[in-house]
Amino acid sequence: MSKIFLTDAPVVSNEEVANRIYRLKLRAPEFASENRPGQFINILTNPDGAPLWRRPFSIARISIDIIEIIYKAIGIGTNQMAGLQSGDAANIIGPLGNSFTVDIGERTPLLIGGGLGFAPLVVLRDYFVSRTKRPVLFIGALNADEHYYTDDPDADLNLSTDDGSLGFHGLVTEQLEQYLDEQEAGTEFMAYSCGPEPMMKAIAHICRDREIPLELSIEREMACGIGLCQGCSIEQHLPQKKFALVCKDGPIFNAMHLTFTD
């Protein structure tokens, strides 16, 4: 289990990389050294008042002593974060939660993200690339303006948009199915996904039909991030415990354990 730290992390940069989507870099050496792919941090967006609760964000990338998160400015807390500048500091706790399974033998990793859901998969992509695997990435978005990850020479990158303004015209699940139908029989995969739950449910069905193991990074509001507030429960199938806490038991789950993927 990773050590958990609480610190005021200096802001290195905070840039808009797509429509209202930001990449925040924080200098946090303890977090960088302890983080495992799939874990997250909880950020206090305004130490002086509202909103009171912290906001959870996946650690998207690590560079030496810097951690990176990707977020969209859509509410009070994230709009406060959009105002952070170099020289400011963000109060963070983490790294929190469990992590993805990374020992997959000769299987090819499939990383499937919907919109901002690709954020927790970037660090997983980095892990596999650093170990000479070439992951296959699928990223879906409503339109071209929503895509913030558009180039990757070390992976097979597949982009899709609902309106056809960039890449495959259609849903990311449709592009995934097309790709899998074109693969040679006997090719083995390990799949990982994060994004809207209807998308992840569809991916679970695709993977179940093809006997592809699938892990999901689940998104919930997590005020405490350590299992105290009990506000982030998710239902599982028996013999797993009926309700798990996303912050403590997750955020990574075997897709076949969760009832919403039925």
N, C-alpha and C positions, 0 to 999 in steps of 0.2 A: 504494500500500500504506500502511495506517495505521501510525503510529508505535506502538511497544509500550512500555508503562510498567510499572514495578514500584513499588508504594507501599503504605503503611499508610493506608487510606481510613477517615476518621471515620464512624461509624455515625450516621445521622440518625434513623432509626426502623426498627423491626423488629416488624411486627404480624401476628398471625394473621388471615387474611382468609377462610379456609374451614377445613374439617376437616383440621388438621395442615398446612395450606398457609400459607406466610408470604410477606410482601412486605418485602424488605430494601432500604432506601435508604441509599446511601453517597455521601458527598461526594467526588467524583473529577473535578475540572474537566478534566484532560487526557484522561481516558477519554471524557467526555461530548463533547468537541470533536472527537475523532478517530473515534468509533464510526460504523460504517455498519450499516444494518439487517441483522441476521443474525449479527453477530459475538458473541463470548462473552468471559468472563473466567474465570481460574482462581483459586480461593480456597484459601488455606491455612487450614483450619478450626481448627487447633490448633498454633500456633507452638512449643509446648513439648513436643510428642511425637505420639503416635498420634492419628489416622491420619497416616502420613508423607506420603502423596500429596495433591496438591491436587485440588479438585473443580471441574469445569467447569459454568458456568451462563450461559445466554444473557442478554444485556442486554435486558431487556423494555421499558424506557422510559427516556427522558432528559428531565430538566427543568432547564434552564440548566446548573448544574454538578453535578447529582445524577444518579446512575445507579440504576436499580431492577432487582432480580432477584426472581423468584418461584420458590420451592422448596417441597418437601414434606419434613417432618421424618420420615425413615423409617430412618435408619441412624446410625452413630456421628458421622460428620462433619456431617450436616444437623441432628442433635439438638444438637451443639455450636453450630452457627450459630443455632439457635432461642433460645439463651441470650444472644445479643448484645443489648446495650442501647445507647441513646444515650449517648455518651461513650466507648464502646469503639471499637476500630479493627479493620478486617479487612485482612489482607495479601493484595493482589490483583495479578495480572499481566494485561495486555491493553491494548487490545482485540485479540483473536486471531481468526484464521481469515478466510475470505472473506465475501462478502455476497450478499444477494438481488439479482436483476435488478430494477431499479425503472423503467427506461425502457421502458414497455409501450404507448406510444401511446394509442389510444382504447380499448384493451381494458379490461374490468371486472375488477378484482382479486378473486379468491376466496381467502380465508384459512381453512384448515381445520385445526383442532387437536383432538387427543385428550387430554383431561385437562390435565396440566401442559404438554403439547405446544403449547398456545396461547401460552406465554410468549414464545418468540422471534418470534411474529407480531404482538405488541402494538406494538412499535416500528415494524414495517412498516405496520401500520394507521395509526399516527400520521403516518408519512411521506406516505402517500397522502391522508389527510384534509387535511394541511397544504397539499397541492397541488390541493385542491378535487375530488378523486376521492371517490366514496362506495363503499368496499369492502363486499363481502358476506362476513360472518363466519359460520363454522360451528364450534361448540364442542361436543364430546361428552364425557360423563362417566358414571360408573357410576350416580350418583344426585345429587339436588339438593345434598347436603352437599359434594360434590366440585367444585361450580361456584364459581369465584371472580371471574368476569367476567360480570356479568348485566345490564348496562345500557350502552347506547351510542347516543346520539341522532344521531351523525354517521355511523353505519354501519348496514347491514341485518344485524341480529344474529339468528342462528338457534341456539337451544340444544336439545340432545337429551340424554336420559338412558336408560340401558339398562332401568331399572325404571319409567320413565314418571313419576317424581316431579317432573320439571320439563321443560317444553317438549315436543318431539317424543318420542314413545315408540318408541325403537329406536336403531339405530346411526347415528352421524353420517354414515356413508357412504350409508345409506339415505335420509337427509334430503337429502344433497347430490344424489343421483340424482333424487329427486322434484323438487327445485328446478330442475335442469337440464332435465328433461323438460317443464317448464312454460314455458321461455323461448322467445322468438321465434326462428325460424330465422335464422341469420346473425349472431346476437349473439356477439361475440368475448370470450373470457375469458383471463386468465392466472392460474394456480393456484399456491398455495404451501401446504405442509403440514408439520406436525411432530407426532409422537406415536408410538404403538406401531408397529413395522414391519408387522405384519399389516394394520393400518388403512391405512398409507401404500401398501402393495402394492395393496390394494383401490382406493384413490384413483387410483393410477397406471393401473389397468385402466380405470376410469371415464373418466379424462382421455384415455387413448390411444384409446379407442373414439370419443370426440367431438373428437379432434384439438385438445385444449386443452394448451398447454405447461404443464409442472408442475415446480416446484423443491421439493426436500425439504431440511429441516434435520435432519441425522442426529445421533442421540445415541449417544455412546460414552464409556467411561471414558477420560480424558485426563490422565495423571499430569503430563506436562510441558506440554502445550498448544502446543508449537512444533516437533514432529516429531522429537525426539531419542530418545524411548523406544520408538517404533515399536509402541505398544500399541493403536492405534485404527484398524487397517486395515479397508478395505471393498473388496469385489470389484466390478470394473467390466467392461463389455463392451469388446472391442477395437473400434476402434483406440485407445480410451483405454488408459492404462497399466493392467495387470491388477489391481494393488492400489494404492489411494489411501490416504492418511492423512487421517482425518476432521478432525484438528486443523489440519493444514497445507493440504491440498487442499480441504477443506470448511470448515465443516460443511455448506455449501450445495452440493447436487448437482442436476444435471439428472436427473430421475427415470428417464429412458429409458437413462441410462448405467449404471445399477446393476443387478447381476444379481438381487438379491432381489425386484425388482419384476416379474420375468417371470411 
